[in-house]
Amino acid sequence: MKFAFGLKMDTSTIKMKKSPLIVLGMLCIAFFFNSCYYDSKEELFGTTACDTVDVTYATTILPILETSCLECHSEANAGVLGGSQILEGYDFLMDYVVAGDANASSFYNSVAWVSGYVEMPQGSDQLSDCKIAKIRAWINAGALNN
């Protein structure tokens, strides 16, 4: 770089002095934006509680069966897809439920993926923790046909 009166200055020293300042400035900005983030998953999406208080066969268990079990375990399909185990209808389901004792119920143990039981639904994801908790609550409350 030339100045008045023919003086020359080495521009490499200017670049070297500016470079650390730019990097430091960028780090400060990045730190500032990261440190201002206070949202948690619960704040963003809310918590979803699982209500297991008013669990009934008709309003809770039957919809779970219809969406997750009856494709294979209906009367029409059980012989081909469901190992001849029919879960369609309260009376058929009760063949796999010990009222008042979810831990002794093969239906519960299968959907809860308890070791030693066939994991249901087969070839699909496990039911949500909430659905499993509702099935458990219904069975432990006596597995009523309500």
C-alpha positions as CSV (number, residue, x, y, z in Angstrom):
1,M,0.0,0.0,0.0
2,K,1.4,3.4,-0.9
3,F,1.0,6.5,1.1
4,A,1.8,10.1,0.4
5,F,5.5,10.9,0.0
6,G,6.2,7.5,-1.4
7,L,6.0,5.6,1.9
8,K,5.1,1.9,1.6
9,M,3.4,-0.2,4.2
10,D,3.1,-4.0,4.3
11,T,-0.6,-4.9,4.0
12,S,0.0,-8.5,5.3
13,T,0.3,-7.1,8.9
14,I,-3.1,-5.3,8.5
15,K,-4.8,-8.5,7.3
16,M,-3.3,-10.5,10.1
17,K,-4.5,-8.0,12.7
18,K,-8.1,-7.9,11.3
19,S,-8.4,-11.7,10.9
20,P,-8.4,-12.6,14.6
21,L,-10.9,-9.8,15.4
22,I,-13.3,-11.1,12.7
23,V,-13.1,-14.6,14.0
24,L,-13.5,-13.4,17.6
25,G,-16.5,-11.3,16.6
26,M,-18.2,-14.3,14.8
27,L,-17.6,-16.5,17.8
28,C,-19.3,-13.9,20.1
29,I,-22.3,-13.6,17.8
30,A,-22.6,-17.4,17.6
31,F,-22.4,-17.7,21.4
32,F,-25.0,-15.0,21.8
33,F,-27.6,-16.7,19.6
34,N,-27.0,-20.1,21.1
35,S,-27.3,-18.8,24.7
36,C,-30.6,-17.2,24.0
37,Y,-32.4,-20.5,23.3
38,Y,-34.5,-21.5,26.3
39,D,-37.3,-23.5,24.7
40,S,-37.8,-27.1,25.8
41,K,-39.8,-29.7,24.0
42,E,-42.5,-29.4,26.7
43,E,-42.7,-25.6,26.2
44,L,-42.8,-26.0,22.4
45,F,-45.3,-28.9,22.1
46,G,-46.8,-29.2,25.5
47,T,-46.9,-32.3,27.6
48,T,-49.3,-35.1,26.6
49,A,-50.6,-36.9,29.6
50,C,-52.0,-40.3,29.3
51,D,-55.4,-40.5,31.0
52,T,-56.0,-44.0,32.3
53,V,-58.7,-43.1,34.7
54,D,-61.9,-43.6,32.6
55,V,-60.8,-46.5,30.4
56,T,-63.7,-48.6,29.0
57,Y,-63.9,-51.4,26.5
58,A,-66.1,-49.5,24.1
59,T,-64.4,-46.1,24.1
60,T,-60.7,-47.1,24.7
61,I,-59.9,-50.8,24.1
62,L,-62.1,-51.4,21.0
63,P,-60.6,-48.5,19.1
64,I,-57.1,-49.8,19.9
65,L,-58.1,-53.3,18.7
66,E,-59.6,-51.8,15.5
67,T,-56.6,-49.8,14.5
68,S,-53.8,-52.2,15.7
69,C,-55.1,-55.8,16.0
70,L,-58.1,-56.7,13.9
71,E,-56.4,-56.5,10.6
72,C,-55.0,-59.9,11.5
73,H,-57.1,-61.1,14.5
74,S,-60.6,-60.5,13.2
75,E,-62.9,-63.5,12.7
76,A,-62.4,-63.2,9.0
77,N,-58.6,-63.1,9.0
78,A,-57.5,-64.9,12.1
79,G,-57.2,-68.3,10.4
80,V,-54.9,-66.9,7.8
81,L,-53.0,-64.0,9.4
82,G,-53.6,-64.2,13.1
83,G,-52.6,-67.6,14.1
84,S,-56.2,-68.5,14.6
85,Q,-56.4,-66.1,17.6
86,I,-59.5,-64.1,17.3
87,L,-59.7,-60.8,19.2
88,E,-62.8,-59.4,17.6
89,G,-65.5,-59.0,20.1
90,Y,-65.3,-58.9,23.9
91,D,-65.9,-62.6,24.4
92,F,-63.1,-63.6,22.1
93,L,-60.7,-61.0,23.6
94,M,-61.4,-62.4,27.1
95,D,-59.9,-65.7,26.1
96,Y,-56.5,-63.9,26.3
97,V,-57.3,-61.7,29.3
98,V,-57.2,-62.5,33.0
99,A,-59.6,-59.9,34.5
100,G,-57.9,-57.9,37.3
101,D,-54.4,-59.2,36.4
102,A,-52.6,-57.6,33.4
103,N,-49.4,-59.5,34.1
104,A,-51.2,-62.8,33.8
105,S,-52.9,-61.8,30.5
106,S,-51.3,-63.0,27.3
107,F,-53.0,-60.1,25.4
108,Y,-51.3,-57.5,27.6
109,N,-48.0,-59.3,27.7
110,S,-47.9,-59.5,23.9
111,V,-48.7,-55.8,23.2
112,A,-46.3,-54.8,26.0
113,W,-43.6,-56.9,24.4
114,V,-42.8,-58.9,27.6
115,S,-40.1,-61.4,27.1
116,G,-41.4,-64.9,26.4
117,Y,-44.5,-63.6,24.5
118,V,-44.9,-63.0,20.8
119,E,-44.6,-59.3,20.2
120,M,-47.7,-57.8,18.8
121,P,-48.5,-56.3,16.5
122,Q,-46.1,-58.4,14.5
123,G,-44.1,-56.6,11.7
124,S,-45.1,-53.2,13.1
125,D,-44.0,-50.8,15.7
126,Q,-45.0,-51.4,19.3
127,L,-48.1,-49.7,20.5
128,S,-47.5,-46.3,22.2
129,D,-46.7,-46.3,25.9
130,C,-50.1,-44.6,26.5
131,K,-52.1,-47.3,24.7
132,I,-50.3,-50.0,26.6
133,A,-51.0,-48.2,29.9
134,K,-54.7,-48.0,29.0
135,I,-54.9,-51.7,28.2
136,R,-53.1,-52.4,31.5
137,A,-55.5,-50.1,33.4
138,W,-58.6,-51.7,31.8
139,I,-57.5,-55.2,32.6
140,N,-56.4,-54.4,36.2
141,A,-59.8,-52.7,36.7
142,G,-61.5,-55.9,35.9
143,A,-61.7,-55.9,32.1
144,L,-65.4,-55.0,32.1
145,N,-67.5,-55.0,29.0
146,N,-68.5,-51.4,29.3
